[in-house]
Structures are given as C-alpha cells and as structure tokens.
Amino acid sequence: MKPNILVIAGHDPSGGAGIHADIEAVHSLGGFASTLITALTVQNSRNVSGFQLTPIDLLEQQADALLADYEFQAVKIGMTGSVEMVEWIARLLARLPGVPVVLDPVLAAEAGGSLARGNLAEVMLTRLAPLTTVLTPNLPEAELLAGTGGVQAAGPRIVERCGRAVLVTGTHDDTDQVSNHLFDGDRRRRWDWPRLPHVYHGSGCSLASAMACRLALGDDLDSAAETAQRWLHQALRDAWRPGGGQHVPDRRPL
C-alpha cells in the first residue's frame, strides 16, 4: 500500500507551490497525500499580495475526520501563517506520536511577499521544530530562525536550539553549484548540484514533501534527503514557465 502523508500547508491558486506542489511531489515519490489547508493565498508566479487563514475550528474538524479514518506514515508542514496556527499544529502532532515530521518553515514566498504574521520564526523554532524530524529551510529562512548569518553558523544554531536535524538549501547562494547542508547533531553532510538557469516556484515545498514521502517509505534521513534532492533536481531541470514569472518544476516520478 502507498503510505499516507498528512500535508499541512497553504493553497497557491497559481498551482506552482503550496498544496498543489505537495500533492504532486508525494504522488511522484510513491505516496498518497491528505491535506489540511492552513490558508488561501493571493498569488501568482510573480508574487504574493495577501492571504486569509483558515479558521482553526474548521481545521480541527477536518483533522478529527481524517484521524478517525486514516493512519499516517509521515507529516509535512509548510505555511503556518500565524502563532495561533503553529500552536494548533503542535497540539495536532501530539496525536501522531512516532510519525516522521518534515517542517518547511515558510515565512515568505520565493517570488516575494510575506506569508507570516507576528513573531513566527521564534515560535516556530521553539514550539513546533522540537516536535519534528527535520527542518528544510532555505538560507534566508535558516538565518531568520537562527538569528545569525551564514549556513555554517545558522545550521548548528538551529540544531542546538530545537534538537532536531536541519537541511539548509543553498538556492540563494551566488555560486555555480547549489550546496545543501544537512546538520544532525554533530554530524554534517553536504550535497552539491549544478545550478540551473532559472528561478523556481515551489521548489522548497516539493523538496520537503518528497522527503516526507521517502521517510514514510522507510528511508533513513540521509537516504530520504538524497533521493528527494535527486528527484527535485530532475523536476527543476525540466521546469517550464506557465506565466510571466517563475518557472514551475515538472514534478514527475524519477
């Protein structure tokens, strides 16, 4: 049977990121996605101009219905949007003991525009991150979470503060290669990928969901990270441009 992945994230009406990207990634890696949509956003492939959070009592009813019917083998968390949403998700995770959790700490859209209210970075790091298996921030997100600059300082600082592994992606570096760094306790691992020519919409969502799916299938953390990265590089290499903004990954099986 396919593993059930519970995806908690926002909706992107352009189809490039958010829940759309999560479902496609999970399906491509061999899983089945159930969704709790935290917010409706106003965005396209160019930028984000606003969002409306889903009422938490409605999400609670949806979660109750899902957990009464399904068992989940992994959870992926994307856009949370508010401190109150983070607190609710933390309570939900308490109902899923032992299930691998991948947290993509979304604070802003790749194309520009905030996807957060309040002091979300600090609450996410202290309240939600300790309940997860691994975080997958890009470098700007990692620096916000850590309160310090540079991947070699931010990664260990996040691990120190939340006690969980973190995969910091290097898409924002100005280098010929994209270097992704995994920090797990005192252990570090690095992957280098050829830098592709475009800017991409939904790459972070896709990577986190792919990792969640591979963890659900029984991969260890390093194997899940490597397979997800290899799949994402293929998806970005074959990306296309549906509008006037960023390219969208071609999320298909390896």
N, C-alpha and C positions, 0 to 999 in steps of 0.2 A: 504494500500500500504506500501511497505517497504520504510524506509527513505533512501534518497540518502546521502552518505557520500563522501566528496571530500578528497582524501588522497594525500598528497604532501610528497613524500619520495623517497629514493634511491632504486635501484634494487640490490638484492643479488642473484647472479646466483646459489648459493647452495640451495636456496629455504627455508632457515631457518628463515631469518629475512627480514627486509625491506618490500617492496611492497607485496611479497608473504605472509608474516605474516599478514600484514594489511588486505589484501583481505579475507584471511581465517577467521581472527578474526571478521571482520564486518559481513561476511556471517553467522558465528556461532551465533552471537548475534542478528540476525534478520534484518540486513540492506543490502544495495547494495552499492558497492564501485566503484567510478570512480577515476582514478589515473592521477596524474601529476608526472612523474618520474624525479627527480632532478639530478640524477647521475647514471652512470653504474659503479659498483664496481668490483674489482678483489678480490674475497674472497671465502673461503670455511668454513667448520665448525671449522677449526683450527685458521685462522687468516685472516686479510685484508692486501693486499700488494699494493693496489693502487685504484684510482678511476678517472673517467672522468666526469666532469659536463656537463649537457645538456645545449645547447645554450639557453639563456633566450628568444630570439626572437621566437624560436620554442615553448617553454613553453607558451609564450604569445598567440600564435596562437591556441594552444591546449585549453588553458583556455577560450579564446573567443568562440571557438566552443562549449565547454561544457556549458558555462553560457548562450549561446543563446538557449539551448535546455532543460537544467535541472534546477530545483530548488534544492538547497542543504539544508539539515536539520542539518548538522554538518560538521566540517572540522577537519582532523587530520594532523598534521605536524610532520614529522620525520627528516631525514637527509636533511640539507640545504647545507652544504659544503663550503659556501663562504659568505663573507659580501654582495657581489652583489646579491646573491640568496636571502638572508634574506631581503634585501631592496625590491626586486621584490615581494616576498611573502607578505610583508607588504602592498604594493600597491594593490595586489590582494584581500586581506582581506577587504580593503575599499569598494570593490564591493559587499561584502556579509554582510551588516550590520545586527546585531542582531542574527547571526548564531553562535551557540556554537563552540568554537575552543579549541582543545586539542593539546598542544605543548609538544612533547617528544624531549628535547634538545639534540639530538645526537651529540656527539663530538668525540667518539671513539667506536669501536666495542667491544662487550663483550669478544670476543676471542683475542683481541689485534689488534692494528693498528689504525691510525688516520683516521677520516672521516671529517676533517675540515681543512680549510686554513685560515690564518690570525687570528686576534683577534676576533674570532667568538663568544666566550662566552659573552663578554661585549656588542657587538652589538645585539646579540640575546636577552639579558636581557633588554636592553634599547629601542630597536626599535620594536621587534616582541612580546615579552612577554606581554606588556601592551595591546595588541590587542586580547589577548586570554582569555579563561575562566579559564583554569587550566594548569599548567605545571606538567610533570610527570618525573622528573629526578631521577636517582639512586643517591646514596650518593656522589660518586666522582664527578658526574656532578653538583650536588647541591653545593658542595664545590667550584668548579670552578666558577660557576655563582655568588655565594655569596662572594667569596674571603675570606672565613672563614671556620674553620673546625668544624665537628660535626653536627648532624642533628638538635639539639635544637638551635644552633646558625645560621646555614645556612638557614633553612626553614623560620624563621621570617625575616631574612635579605632579602631574595628573595621577599617575600610579601611586605616588606617595599619599595623596590626599584622599583618594577613593578606594585604594586597594584592589583595583581591577586593571586588566590589560587595556592598552590603548594602541590602535593602529592609526598613526598620523599620516595622512596622504599629502603628497608633495605637488599637487597640481598647481599651486600658486607660486612655485619657485620659478626663477628665470634661468633655467638650465636646459641642456639638450636632452636630459632624461628626467622622468618623473620618479623620484625616490620615495618609497613608502616605508615607514619605520614602525616596527612593532616593538613595544615596550611591555614586558611581562615580568613583574618583579625586578630582579637584577639582570634578567635576560633581555637581549636586544637582537633583532633581526631586521635586515634591510632587503628590499626588492627594488630593482631598477628596471624601468620600462621606457622604451623610446617615446619621446614627447611627440604627440600628434599635433597637426597644424591648427586645429580649431578650438573654440571654447564650447563646452558641452553642458546641456541642460539635463539634470537628473542623474549625473554620474555618482554622486555621493549616496543618493537613495538606492541606486542599483547595487552598488558595492555592499552596502550594509545588508540589504535583503538577500543578496547572493550568499553572504557569509552566514546569515541566519539559517538559510536552507541547508547549506553544507554541514553546519553544526547539527541540525536536526537529523541529517542522514548518518551521523556518527563520526564525522571527521573530527580530528583534534584541531586546536586553534590554528596552528601553523598551516596545516593542510587546507583548512577552510579558507584561511586568508589567501593562500597561494592560488587555489582554484578560482576563488571569486575574482581575484585580480586578473588572472589569465582570461577568464570569461569577459570581464569588463573591458580589457584592452581590445579584444576582438570586437565587442559591441561599439566601442568608440572609433575603432579603425574603420568600421563600416557605417558610421553615423551619417545622417542626412539632415537637411535643413528644411523643415516644413513651413517656415515663415521667414521673417526678416531678421531674426535674432540668432540665438544659439543653435548649434547642431544637437540633434536628439540621437542617443545611442540606438543601434539596431539590436535590441535585446532578444536574441535567439539562442538556442542551445549551442554548446561548444561543438 
